[in-house]
């Protein structure tokens, strides 16, 4: 993997696991903020602890770009922003015993019972986190939601590897947009430190670094018929090829696909274009996807559909 030089992390630049020194090219405490929103608290951490190597995970693309501009504006360079699920970073990307601390400020409480499964702070996550934290490392939760606070405390204790220490929220957490909103409404703010006391053996990581996502076929793309959505399930997820587009400059085809794997969703472009005596199918670098089993299955779904249209598989490197 090439070293990452910019602030924004791309899935295709990550390995499982990825050493912190690869991300930052320096030693220092590795600190994660989950759901950084507008980046106010991440900015505070960067300005007050320049020795920390900061990683932020956020599912909102708009928040990622706003925070990117905030970091650039304030000259904070030792920070990396990831658009995606924090569970993926903790389970698959961070090395064992590499995280110094984790901050979770005003997370989505997913208040409806049928959505509880989407909550981050559950016993299985705490157990995975126990093997990623340094000895004595902690997670700090600040929330305005009393039920989610109680739920998280219960789950932390149920994990069997965290001591829960209630306390006052750090003053800087009360300067965020959501905190000011709740304080203006006189809503109480809840805070606790979850300090790791026992390590649970680490969970299996996502298998990546699958090389050569392409195939060679005999035949012509001129003869293929109308495209229909292709769904391909596999152990641990599924790949969906959604649409196909004709290249105006040639007889090539471009396929739009998505993959769903544990705590990770990727959008892909797969191209099929004419070559001498046949067709070549390959994954395109759009979005720098991580080459997982799901990506391989998406390429094979396109290949199999072309075979169903009369082309003949010559060789597949997947």
N, C-alpha and C positions, 0 to 999 in steps of 0.2 A: 504494500500500500504506500502511495506517495504521502509525504507529510502534508498536513492541512495547514495552510497559511492564512486563510481568511477567517472571518468571524463565523460565517454560516457553515454548519456541518451538512454534508450531503451523504445520503445513505451509501452511495457507491464508493465513497472514500473511507468507509468504516469496515473493519474486520471484526470478527467475534472470537476473542475480545480484541480491543484496541488499547494499547498502553497509553497512559495519560501523557507520557513524554512524547509520543507521536502526535498527539493533538496540540500540545503546547510547546514542545521543544525546550522545556525547562522543568526542573523539579519544583514542587510546591504543593500545599494542601489542595486536594481536588474537592470542589464544593458544587453541589447540584441544587438548582432551584426548579421546582416543578410548577408549571403554569405561571410564567412570569408576567403575563398580561402586557401592560404598557412598559414594563422594564424598570419601574421606579426603584424597586428593592434591589434588583440586580445591579442597577447603577450605583446605589448606595454601597453595596458590597464591593464593587470594583474600585470605588473611590476611597473607601476606608480600609480595605485590605488588598492593596496592590500585589501582595505576595501570594494571594490565592489564585488558583486556576479555576475559573468559574465556567460551569456548563448550565445552560438554561434549556428546558424542554417545554414546548408550547404547541398546542394543536391548531391555533389560529394563525394563518399565514399573515394576515394584517398585523397582528401583534408582533410576529417575528420581524417584519420589516420596520415597524415603528421602533422596536427595541434596537434593531441594527443601526438605525440612524441615530438613536440616542447614544449608543456606545461610541460610534464614530465621532459624534459631536463632542463628547467628553474625553476623547482620547483614551478610552478603555480598550486595550488590545488583548489582554489575557482573559478573554471570554469567548465561548463558543455557543452558538444558538442552534438548536435542533427543532425542526418542525416535525412533531410526531409524538408518539406515546412514550412517556417516561419509563413505563415498565420495560419497554424494549431496550432502552439505554441501560437500565439497571441490570436486567437479566442477561442481555446478550453482548453489550459493548464494554461496560466497565470491567476491569480485571478484579479478581478477588482481593479483598482487603485494600482497596485503592481509594475509596470514598472517605473523606474526612467527616463531612456532614451533609445533610439534605434539608432544604427548607421547602415547606408546602404552605403557601399563604393564600387563604380564602379560596380553597378549591371548590369546584362544582360539587355540591352535596348530593346530586342525583336523588332528590327527596322522595320520589315515588318508589315504592317497594320493589316493583318489577324492574327498576333500573339500578338496584343496589349492586348488581354484578359489575357495573361500570365504575364503582368507587375504587380509588387507588389504594387507600389504606385499609387493606384486609389482611388477615393472618398469612395467606400464602405470599403476598408481597413482602410483608415484614420478614418472613423466613428467608426469602431470596436476598433481601437487603442485608440481613445479618452477615452473610458471607461476602458482601461487597464493601462493607464499612471497615475502617481500620479498628483496631482494638479500642474499645471505649467510645466509638463513634456514635453519633446521634442523628435522629430526624427531629425537626422542630415544626410543629403544626400550629398555625394561627387561623382561626375561623370564627365567623359570626353565627354559625349554625349549631345550636345546642345538641340536636339529635345526631348530627354527623360527628360532632366532637365526642359524644358518649359512645357512638358506634366505633370510632377509631381507637379510643382508649380500650374498649372491650376487645377489639381485634388485636391490638398490640399486645395485651396481656395473654390473649388466647394463643398467640404465636409461640409463646414459651421462650422467647429470646429477647424481650425488651422490658425494661423498667420504665414506667410512666411517671414523669415528674411534672405536675401542674405548676404553673407560674404565670407571671405577667408577660404579655407580649413585648418583644423588643420595640422601642419607640419608633424605629424606622418603618416597621410594618404598619404602623398606624397612619403613615403619610401616603399610603397608596390610595388610588381612586376608590376602591371598594371600602377600605377602612374608613375613609372620611365620610362616605355615604352612610355607613352604618352608625358611626358616631353621631352624625347630625340627627339621626333618628333615635338616639339614646339607646341603641341596641348594645348589649354586652358583647365583648370580644373574649374568646376563649383561647388559651394557649397551653401547650404542654411540650416537654422534651421527652422523646422516646429514646432512651439510652440502651444501646445493645449490651446484653449481659451474657449471651450464649450464641454460638454460631451453629446454624443448621447447614449440613452439606449442600453445596450449590446445585441449583437445578440445571438440566441440560440446556445448552445454548443453541440458538438457531444455526443450522449448518449453512455456511456461505462459501464464497470463493469457488463456485462451480464455473469452470472455464468454458470458453468456446460455445456461446449460445447461437448456433446457426445450423443450417441444413442445406443440402444441394439436391435439386430435383431435375428430372428430365421432363420436358414438355413446354407449353406456351401459356402465358397468363391471358392471352387474348381469348381463350376458350372458356374461362371460368364463368360460372353463372352467378346469380344474385347471392349475396352473403347473408347468412343467418347467424345470430349470436351463438357462440360456442362456449360451453361451460365444462370445465375439467376439474374434477375433485381429486384430491390426493390426501394422504395422511398428514394432518396438520393444517389443511387449508384448501383453497381452491383458486383457480385462475379462470377469468372470464374474458373472452375476446368479444368486444362490444360491437365494433363497427369496422368497415373496410372502406378505403378511399382510393380512387384511381389517380395516379400521378399524371398531371396534365402534360408533363414534358416527355413522358415515355409510357410504356405499357406496365410500369411497376404498380404495386399495390402497397398501401400503408394501413396497418391494422392498429386500432386503439384497444388496449387491454388493461385490466386491473388484476392484481393479486391480493389475496387476503391470507395472511399467515399470523401466528400468534402475536398480537399487539403491534402488527405492522401491515399497512396497506400501501401498495405501490401502484403508480400509473405508468404504463409502458407504451412505447411505440415499437412495432415490429414491422420490418420492411421485407417485401418480396420483390425482387427486380430481375429483369432478364439478364442472362449472361449467355455466352456462347454455348449453344446446344442445351439450354435449360434455364433454370431459375435458382436464385440464391435467396435464402431466408435468414435474416439475422435480427438480433436485438439492436435497437438504435440507442445512442447514449443520452437521449433526451431525459433530463431530470436526474442523471447519474444514478440509476437504480442499483440496489444491492443485488448481486447475482445469487439468488436463493433458489430453492427447489421450485417455488412458485413461478419464478421467471422462466426456468427451464420448461415447466409444464405449459406456460403460455406460448413459448416458441413452438413446442411440439403440437399444441392445439392448432396453431396456424398451419403448420406443416401437414398435419393429418387432414385438415379441411381441404387443402390444396390437392392432396392425394385423392380425396373423395370427389374432386372436380376433374379427375382424369390424369393428373400429373403422376409421375413415377418417382418414388423416393430413391435417390442415388446414394446418399450418405448423410448421416446426421452426427453432428458433434455437440451433444448435449448431455 
